[in-house]
Amino acid sequence: MEDCKIHKNQIYITLFLCIVPIIVCVIMGISLVYAFLLSTTFSSLMCMKNGISFKDIKSMVFSGINECKSLYIVILLIGATVSVWLSSGVVPTMIYYGLEYMKGMNLLFASFILISISSVFMGTAVGTISTIGVAIIGIGKGFGIPTHILVGVIVSGAFLADKISPISGLLNLTLTTTEITYKEAIKSAIYTIVPTMIICVIIYYFIGVKYQGIEGANTSIELTKAMSSEFFISPYLLLLPILMIVLSVVGVKSIYCMWAGIIGGGIVSIIYQRTSIFQLLNYIFFGFDLNTNSKALNETLVSGGVISMVSVVLIVIGAIALSSILQGTGIINYLTKEMIEKISNRKQLILKTGIISSTLTFITCDQTIGIVIPSRLLKSKYKEIGVDNNVLARTISDTGTIIAPLMPWNINSLIITLVTGVSCVEYAPFAILCFIAPIMTTLFAFNDKN
């Protein structure tokens, strides 16, 4: 375990100086870019005050930032993908047929099931939300369902990917760090995910009953008419999202799937929607919007493009810089050392695994730290107490991984807000799976068999 390089009595001062700017910016609605700039500056100054050289701090920060360079590209590609899928008519087509075929259905119930299945195949939560999720939001608007409720449902289903999808980057990271197989992980995950899914389905069904009437019928009719007049609508356009799912299933990396979606969508946009190359590039970089006679259509089909994601990339870089300092100086190890040493039984082991994983995700704004650090620190303790590592993997997935979209300053929440236009504070109460999963794993901490 790495020794802490900051004097023990100044560790909590350092954490306080790191967390306060984040909380203040969230409360006041100020960009988190400034929060992480201040937090990183404060922590760096405290490090130098304790004898750590600026060169070492710079090395920690740049090493952490460099390790995640592919993440920045993925975030920018999400902005481009949404714009291209709107301009190509793919999302309008999905909304059009969704409005036609989902009449009379319990949309919240159906959306949760559809997004859950899609996310497992696509292997990415934010990728599912920014593609299929965007279409479902449009369908929901057509039926008069409050967007923040529907986004909560979509987030619940989408983050199932990070827990059980065999092609999820986060799940594979969990498998690697806990040294278990996918088969072992799923066998263990069944104990918590099945009751979690059943509870979510029941809750969403009963919430959805309220919106199953004809309140949104006029908006639905207006949207379908406006879309058919503004876009070339065809079931053949649905082949593009199907292609992305297939590519994900066969193991193609998310970044290449997104490039395929952008290129394919761009070709469709130029050929079938008569979009010029200049317009397409403008949509990709500066976002997509419409100026039609249909207010409902204008409000439904809008995105910010690559430019809108630049602020997210800067925030992510700030979060990674801060977490790199906290990890590199040994602060995180110091905070968890005493807690781990006091673990004496299975119940304490599982509960404290969840606490450590969730706390690290909370502090560092990134699920990766909430996966890697607990796995590395607790494997020997699990062996000592005689608990299988698949329980370690399950507990991390049910806590540190799944709670990420519930925190306004988290990377996932920021992307979700930009893609959907709904803040974390609004959608979080309806992201039920993200609450139920930690509760389930806590209950199973008292079970000596599973």
N, C-alpha and C positions, 0 to 999 in steps of 0.2 A: 504494500500500500504506500503511495507516494507521500513523503513528509510535506507538511504545510510550510510554505516559505514566508508566511506572514505571521507576526506575533499573535499568539492566541487571543489576547485581550483586544485585538484590533480587527479580528475577523468579522464580528457582528456589526461593527461600525462600517466596515467595507460593504457588507451585504445591505445594510440600511441605505447607504449612499447609492447603491446600485438599483434598489427596488423603488425608492421614493420617486425618482424622476419618471419611471414607467407609470406608477399609480397616478401621479399628478397629470401626466399627459393624457391618460385614458379618461380621467374625470373631466378634464377641461376640453377634451376633443382636439388636442394638439397632436400633430404627427409624431409617431413613435420614433421617427428618425432622430429627432432632438433628444428624446428620452435615452436612446441607446448611445448617442454621442456623449451625453453627460455621464451616463452610467459607466461607459468604457473609460472616459477621462478620469472620473473619480477613482475607479478601481486601479487604474494605471498609476495614479499619483500615490495611492496607498501602498502599492507594490514598491515603488521607487523609494518611498519613505522607509520601507522595511529592508532596504538594501538590494532589491532586485533591479538589475540594470535595465535601461530602456531598450537595449539590444535584445535582451531575453524576452521582454514583454512584446516587442515587435515581432520576434520569432514565433511566439505563441499565437498571436493574432493572425499573422499572415499564413501560418501553417493551417490553422482552422479554416480560414476563409478559402484557401486554395483547395482544401479537401472537398469543399461543397460547390465547386465551380459549376458542375453540371446542373445543380439545383437552380441556379440563377437563369440558366438557359431555359429550363423547363417552365419556370414562372413566366418568362417573357413569351414563350410559345403558347401558354394558356391564353394570354391576351389576344394573340394573333388567331388562335384556333376559334375562339368564340366569334370574332368578327367575320372570319372567313365562312364559318358555318351559317352565319346569319345571311351574309351577302349571297351565298351560293344557293340559298333556298332550302338547305338541309333542315335547319331548325324550324323554319316556317312550315315545311312539309310535315315534320314530326308533330308540330302543334295542330296543323290542319286535320290530319287523320286522328290525332288524339282527341280533338274536340268532337269529331264525328263518331268515333267508336266508344268513347268513354261516357257518353250521355247516360244518365241514370245510374252510373256506377258510384261507389264510395271512393272518391278520388284519392283521399289521403291514404286509405288502406291499399288501393291499387298502386299508388306512387311508391309507397314504402317497399312493397314487394318487388316492383319493377326495378327500382334503384338498387335494392339489395342484391338482386341477381346480377344486374349489369355491373355493379362495382366489383363483385367477385371475379367476373370474367375480365374486366378491364384492369384490375389490380391497382387502381389508384383512386383515392377518394376525391381529390381536387379535380382530376381528369374527368371523372364521372359527373361531378357537379357542373363543371364548365361546359359539358356537351349535352348529355341526356338530361341533366338537371335543369339546364336553361330552358329546354323544350317543355319540360313538365311545369316549370313556373309559368310559362306562357299559357299552357293549357289551363292551369289553375286560375289565372286571371280571367280567362274566358268563362269560367264557371263561378266567378265571384268569390273565390276562396282567398282570404287574407294571405298576402305573400309571405309574411314572416312565419306563419304557421307552416306553410308548404315548404319553405326553406329548411325549417327545423326537421321536418319529416325526411327531406332529401339528405340532409347532413347525417341523420341517423342511419339511413340505408347505405350511404356512400362510405362511411367510416367502418362498415363491416369489412371492406376490402383490406384495410390495414390489420385486421384481426385474423381472417381465415383465407384470403386469396393466395393461392400458391405462387402468383407472380407479383405479389406486393413487395416492393423494396423494403418496407419496414418490417414485414413479417419475416422475410428472408434474413434481414439483419438480426432479428430476434433469434431465429433458428441458429444462425452462425455463432452468435455470442453465447448462447446457452448450450450449444453443442448437442442439439437434438435434430431428429428428422421431421419432415412435414407430417408424416403419418402419426408420429408420436404427439406432435403439437395438436393436431385435429382431434385425436382420440381424447386428449385431455380437455380441449376447448369445448367439446360437446356438453360437458357438465354445466358450464355457465352460459354458453351461447344459446342453447335451445330454450331454457326458461326465459332468457332475456328477450329473444325474438318473439316468443309467445306473448309475453307481457306487452311488448311494443305493438304487436299486431292488434291485440285487444283494445289497447288505449287509442290507437289511431283509428280503429274502426268506429269506436263510439264518438270520438271527436268529429270524424268525417260524416257521420249521420246528419249532423247539423247543417252541413253544406251539400247535402245530396238532393236538394230541391231544384227549383227552376229559377232561383234568384238571379243567376248569371246568364240566363238564356239569351237575353238581348245582346250582351257583350260577346257571347260565343258566336252568335250569328254575324255580328258586325266584323269580328276577327276573321272568320272563315271567308266572308265575302271580300274583305280587304286584301287578304293574303292571296286569294285566287286571282285578283286583278293586278296585284303588284309583283307576283312571283310566278315562275313556272313551277307548278306543283305536280309531282309524280312520285308514285311509290318506288320508282327506280332510284330516286335520290336517297332512299333509306339504305341503299347498299353501302354508302360511305360509312355510317356508324357501325354497320354490321362488319365491314372490313376492319375497322379499328378494333372491334371486340375480338375478331378472329386473330388478328396480329398479336393482340395481347395474350390470348389463350395459348398460342404456339410459342410464346416466350420472347417475342420481340420487345426490346426495351421501350419504356414509356416515351423517351425523347424521340425515337424513330417512329413510333406510332403517331405522335403529334405531327411530326413532319409529313407523314403520309396523309394525315387528315387535312393539313394546310394545303399541300400541293394538290391533292384530289379535289378539295373544296374550291381552290382557286381555279382549276380547270373547268369545273362545273359552273362556277360563277361567270366565267368569261363566255362559255359556250351557250349555256341555257338561260342565264339571267341577263345576258348582253352587257356585262360589266366590262369596262375598259381596264387595261392593265394599270393605268394611272389611278383609276378609282379604287381598284383592288388593293394596290399598295397603300393608298390613303386610308382605306378601311383597316388594313393590317396594323399600320403604325399609329393612326390617330383615332381609330374607333369607327363603329358603324352606327348610323342613325337614319331615320326616315323622316320625310316631311310630306305626309299624305293628308287626306281629308279625314282619316280615321285616327282620332286621338288615342284610342285603345291600342291600335297597331303601333303607333309611334312610341308609346310608352312601353310596349312589350318587347319590341325588337331594337335593342340598343346595347352597345358595348363600348368599352374604352380603348381597346386595342393595346398594342405593346407599350405605348407611352404611359398608359394608366398603371402598368405593372412596374414601372421603374422605381416608384416609391416603395413598393413591396420589396423589391430586390435590395434597396438601400437599408430597409428595416431588417431584412434577413441577414445582411452582412453585419449590421450592428449587433444583432442577437448572437450571431456566431462569434464575433469578436469578444463580446462580454463572456460568453460561456467558455471560450478558449482560455481566457484569463483565469476564471474561477476554477477551471479544471487544471490548468497548467501550474498554478500556484499551490495546488493541493487543498484549496479551501473546501471543495466538495467532499473530498476524501475525509478531511478532518471532521466535517459536520456529520458524516454518516458512520464514522469509525465506532464511536461509543454506542450508538444505537445498535449496530450489528453485533458488537461484542456481548451485549446483554441478552441476545436472543437465546432462548433455552428450549423452546418447543415448537411444534408445527404451526400452531395458531399464531404465535408471535412472529414466526418466520414469514408467513404469508401476509399478515397485516402490515408488517414493517417493510416488506418488499413493495407493497402497494403504496405506502406512504413515501418511501424513498423515490420510487419511480415517478409518482405524481408530483412530488415537490420539485424534482429536477426538471420535469417538463414545464412546471409552473415558473420556475426561476429563469431557466435558460430559453424559454419560448420555443423549444425545439424538441420533438419526440426522440430524436437520435440520442441525445444525452440521457434521456429517461429510459432508454433501452440498454445502451452500452455500459453505463456506469453500474447500475444494479446487477446486470448479468456478470460483470467482471468481479464485483465486490462480494457477491452472495453465493456464487457457485460452490465454494468450499464449505460454506455454512450449510447449504442444502445437503451436501454429501455427509457432513458431520452429523446432522440430525436425521438423516436417512430419508429425505424427501426427494423424489425424482425431479430432474431439471425441467421436465415438461410442465410441472406445476409452476416453476419459476417463469417459464415462457408465458404460460396462460395468465399469470398474475400481472406481469408487465403489460401484456396486451390489453387486459381488462381495465388497467388503471392509467399508467403514464401515456400509453399510446392512444387510448380511446377518449381521454378527456381534453385533448388538444384543442378541438374547435369551440370549447366552452369558455376560453380565455380571450378577451378582446385583443390582447397584445401578442397572441400566438400567431405564428406564420400562417397556419391554416385558416384561422379566423379572418386574417387580413385579406387573404386571397378570396375567401368565400364572400366577404363583404363587397369587394370590388367586382366580382363576377355577378353577384345577385342584386347588389344595391341594398341589401338588408344587413343591419349591424348585428354583431354578436349578441348584444344585450337583447335585441328583439327576437332572434331565432332560437337562442340557447334554451329557453324554457320548454321548447317543443322538440329539442334534439334528445328525445327520451332515452334512446339506446346508450348515449354517452353518460347518462346518470345511472341507468339500471345495471350496466355491466360492472362497474366498481362495487355496487351493492351486492351483486351476486357473488363476486369473488370474495367479498368480506364474509358473506354467509357460509361459503364453502371453506373458509379458514377454520371453521369450527367442526368441519367434517373430517374425520381421521382416515377416510377410505379413498376419497377422490382427489 
